[in-house]
Amino acid sequence: MKKTFNYTFVLTVIIWMAACVPARQLEEEKAKRENCEKELSDLKTKSQDCETKLMEANKLLADNQKIIVGLEKDTAVIGNSYRILTSKYDKLNTINEQLLDKYNRLLEGNIADTKKLSGELQLTQEQLLKKQDELKALAAELDAKKKNLDELTAELKKREARVAELEAILKNKDAAVNELKKKLSDALLGFEGKGLTITQKNGKVYVSMDESLLFASGSITVEAKGVEALKSVAKVLEQNTDINVVIEGHTDDVPMAGKGEIKDNWDLSVMRATSIVKIITKNSATDPRRLTAAGRGEYFPIEATKTPEARKKNRRTEIILTPKLDELFKVLETN
């Protein structure tokens, strides 16, 4: 009888408090919720942009490496041609000297032979001048190719350094996520397997709590055992200030009765998320600006079947922890 009286008294107080909430405050809460959802969407978009830019940087790096390989081959071919022309030039120069010597010796000899040698000498000199022009053009082309190769090599080194920096940041982020998961597992050791699971995917840590651990059916008040689990989570968040947190409420697909302040599953999921945010901020020094309360209603189920078991799994709250990517964004902005 005493327990029934307490429930009746609590319900009366809740109804009285709901009646005292001004309409303007409800509108402000709605605006805050919409702003949180927008910030969550922006964060996801930025994360996708990061991954896209990293892929583009890797692709551009591969393309530049292919270009450099081609230029190195071209440079080798041009260098070989340059050596061949130099050899030919030296031979022609030798022949020219020999013909000059022969010309001088035969200058007083047969006029016909002299004219023949003169013609050969002139032809050799013309060929020699032509080869000199070709050699100069080839040397200029070789210099241009070398300059282009040097510029591409320097740019490639810059991009390799940028990619290495991005990879180091992502590696550090993954290490931070692994460490965060370990800290949460240690803090929630007594709760795992009892309506609470901790998973890691897509660079984030997910703490999923069943409805049975946190709330009575249709309620937004966290029960005692759930409060204890949330206190442990709050202490981890307090000690890891470079983590953003999203609390998502999820329901099954059974419609709410629509009584009191909870009109539907949207209301239920959002209000439950908000209740958890308040417990975290009340029991730790976690900056409220790092926290986002969001409701998903019944639209993101774990299992889409209509069985009682599936609906039980879908009635949950997920605490999603994401390392801040400010350092990564700065590197991408300078790209």
Order of alpha helices (4+ residues) and beta strands (2+ residues): alpha-alpha-alpha-beta-beta-alpha-alpha-beta-alpha-beta-alpha-beta-alpha
